[in-house]
Amino acid sequence: MFAHLMKIVLTGERSWEWLPILVARVSLGLFFAVSGYNKLFNEEKHAGLIELMMEIGMPFPEFMALFLACVEFFGGILLMLGLFSTFVSIALIIAMVVAIVTVEIEHIIPKGIGPLDWMSWFLYLPQVLYIILFAWLITTGPGKISLDHFLASRLGIENR
């Protein structure tokens, strides 16, 4: 009994690995689907996004606002389903990197602070956590409770 407990404490419990993957994937998917939905169908939020795109000098701000909203909305739905999870995670990582570079670093993190303070501000950005979670999903896969897992097993592709 003690040996089994120590094994779990030191190496984790693989039989429950699917649960945090499912919770993380569905939570991220829900967040981005709702965010994208609001950017698509809430006129005030859509107009605010276009205005932000213009402020940061994004080329084709109307198109880019629509494109970002669609990536978030449809990507979030696909993530919740666990369908094309790696592709969606890469697309959303790109969106988060663009947000960090164009908005967060320029307008949120204070100028003229020391490197440790800068790193503290940077690591508090929610986009950084999203990138870490998406990278984790890319490396672990979408989990056993996903359409990707179902399709892989149907196609005879070895699942993780």
N, C-alpha and C positions, 0 to 999 in steps of 0.2 A: 504493500500500500504506500509506504513512504517513498520507495523507489519510483513508483508511478507518479506520485505527487511531485517529486523533485524533477522528473523528466518533463512534466508539464510546465513547472516553474522555469526551468532552464531552457527549454526548446519550444515551448508553445504546444497548443493542442490543435493538430491539423484537421481533426474531424469536424471542427466548428469553423474552419477557415472561410467557408462559404458565407457565413452570416455577416461579418463586418464588410466583406466585399459587396454583398447585396445591399446592405444599409448605406454604405458610402456611395455606391453607384446610383441607387434610387434617389437618395437625398440630393446628390449633385444634379442629377437629371431633373428632378422636380424644381430645384432652385433655378436652373437655367431655362427650363420650359416656361416657368412663371415670369421670369425676367424678360425673356424674348417675347412672350405673349403681351406683356404690358408695353413693350417698345413697339410692337406691331399694331395693337388695337386700342391703346390709350392715346388719344390725340395729343394730350399735354406731354406725356412722356416721350412720344415719338418726336414731337417738335423740339423738346429739350435735348434729345439725342442729336438731332440735326444741328441744332445751335452749338452743342458741344463739339461736334465734328468740324464745324466752321471755325470755331474759336481756336482749335488746335491745328488748323491748317490742313486737315485731311482732304485729299483730292476727292472730288465727286461726293460731297457730304450726304446728299439725299440718297444716292445709291448705296454708299457705305453704311449708312444708318439702317437701311432696309436689309442689306446683306447681313450685317451683324445681328439684327433682330431675328432673321430667319435661321442663322447658324445657331443662335441660342435656343430658339423655340423648337425647331425640328431636331437639333442635336440633343436637347434635353429629353425630348420624347424618346428618341432612339436609345439614349443612355438608360432611361427608366426600363425600357424593354430589354436592354442588353443586346441590342442589334447594332452591328458595326461599331462596337464600343471603342476599339483602338483608333479607327479613323476619326470618330467624333471627338475622342480625347485629344488627338493631335490638333484638330481644328480649333478646339476650345483653348488649348495651350497657346496656340498662335494668337487667338483673340486676347488672352490674358497678358501675353508679352507685349502686344501692341498697346493695351490699356496701361500697363505699367510704364512703358517708355514714353507714351505721348501724353498721358494725363497725370498719373500718380507721381512719377519722379519730378515732372515739371511743376506741378501745381499743389501737391499734397506734402511732399517731404520738404521741410524747411531748407533754405539755402544757407551755406556757410557754417554748417555744423560739422563736428568731428566725425571720423570714420565709424566709431562705435555707435554714436547717436544715429548716424545715417543708417547703419545696418539695423539698429533697433526699429527705426521708422519703417525701413524696407520690409523687414520680416513681419511687421504688424499688418502689412497690406493683405487683404483677403485674397487677392489674386495669387499671391505667392503660395498660400495654402492650397488653392484650387490647382495650381500647377503641380504641386507635390502629390496631391490626391490623384490627378489625372495620370501622372507618371507611374504611380503605384498601380492604377488600373491597367495601364498598358503592360506593365511587367507581370502582373498576376493573372491578367485576363479578367473577363467580366464575371466569372464565377459560374457555378453549376446551375444556378437559377437564372438563366439568360437564354435568349434566342440564339446568340452566338454559339453557346455550348451545345444547344440542340442541333443547330445546323452543322457544326463541326462533327458531331457524332453521326449524323445522317450521311455526311460526305466521307466518313471514314477517316477523318483527320483526328490525330491523337490530341485529346484534351489534357490540360494541365490538372 
